[in-house]
Amino acid sequence: MDDWREVMLSEVAEEVTVGHVGTMSDQYRDGGIPFLRSQNVRPHRIDLADIKFVDSNFHAMLKKSALAPGDVVTVRTGKPGTSAVVPESIPVANCSDLVITRPGLDLDARWLSYYLNFVVHSHIGGYLVGAVQQHFNVKSAKQLKLLLPKVGEQRAIAAALGALDDKIAANERVIEAAHELMLSIVRSVDRWEQLSDLAQHSTASVRPEDFDGVVAHFSLPAFDDGGMPEISCGDAIKSNKFLLPGPCVLFSKLNPRIPRIWNVTSLPSETALASTEFVVLSPLGVDPSVLWAALSQPEISDELRQMVAGTSGSHQRIRPHDLLGVQVRDVRALGSKSADAISWLGQVCDERRQESRALARTRNELLPLLMSGKVRVKDAEAVALSANLG
C-alpha cells in the first residue's frame, strides 16, 4: 500500500458534472435516446427496467448530461452514492438528477464505481447536504477523498470483483431467456378462464415480531433487488405480514405499470412472510411456475393498467377481487411435457437467483477488503474464481 495515495475525486477526474435538473414528463417518448434516472442506477449495474426515452433533438440540447460508455453515474437523491458504469451496450444516453464522473487517465471507471458503492455509507454520508431529503451534489463529489492505488492495480481490483458481477449478469440473462420461453409456451393456449379458477387467494396474516428467530421476508424491495427474500429477525418487522401457505405466486397490488409477479417455487427453511402489498395466490391444480407464466402475459398487465387508469402513480393499486376476476389463459389445457418444461425452467431461475445471491455476498465481503488494501488482488482472484466455478 506504500504507493496508494489519498486524492480528491476532482484531482483525478476529467469532469464531474450533473445530469439535467428540471421537469421531464412532457419530453418522454416511446422510443429514442435512453434517459437514465435514479431508479435505473443500482449498485454496480444499470437497470433498464422502466427506462424512459427522449428524442434526438432534446438529447442534443442537453449536451452536458449526455452519457457515453465508461462514464460513472451516481445517485444524488433517494439512495445517494449508489453508482454504476455506463456499459458499452448503451452507446448513447442522457440522464437527469445524477452526478456524472468522467474518469481521467489515472482513474479506472469500474474501480471508481466499486469504490463509490463501498464508501456509500461510511464516507459519503459525511458529504450529504439537505436537512429533510439528503442528496449528494457535484461539489460533494468533487471533494470526496479516494484512497487511490496505481491505475493498473485499480483495474486488477475491478477485474477480480467484476468476475463475480459478470457471473451475476450471466445468470440474469439465463433468467430472462427462461422467462421468455415460459411465456412463449403458455401463449400456445387459446382457452381462457377466470384467475379464481386457477388460484386461491390466501389472506392468513401474522405478526413477525411474535417470532423468536429469523424469517424470510418477501418484500417489494427484495423483489426489485434480485428476487430473493430478505432474511431478517422477526422482531425487527413491526407490521403484519401474510404467511405463505406453500409454493405460490405473489402479485404486487402496487402500480401495475411495473409488474412485480414473484414465482415462489418452494418455501425457504425460515418462516416465509410476504408484504401486504402482495396478493398471495395459491395455485389450484397447476405448478406455481405455470401460474406465474399465465399471469405474466403482457395482456394481463395491460388489462390491470386500464383498471387503475386516471389514478396517480403513487396510489395505483389493484384490488384482489379485480385481480381474481381477470381472464387468463387456462394453463390446465397445457400438455404434461409443456407444463413440466415450465416447472423446470422456474426451478432453473430460482437456482440462478440463489447462486447470484451467494456471488453478491462474496463480492460484498471482498469489496471493503480490496478497497482498503487489507486483501491483495491475487488472493481475491482465487476467491472470485472459486465462486465463479461453483
Summary of the structure (lengths in Angstrom):
residues: 390
radius of gyration: 22.8
end to end distance: 31.0
largest distance: 70.2
contacts: 1230
relative contact order: 0.12
helix: 43%
strand: 24%
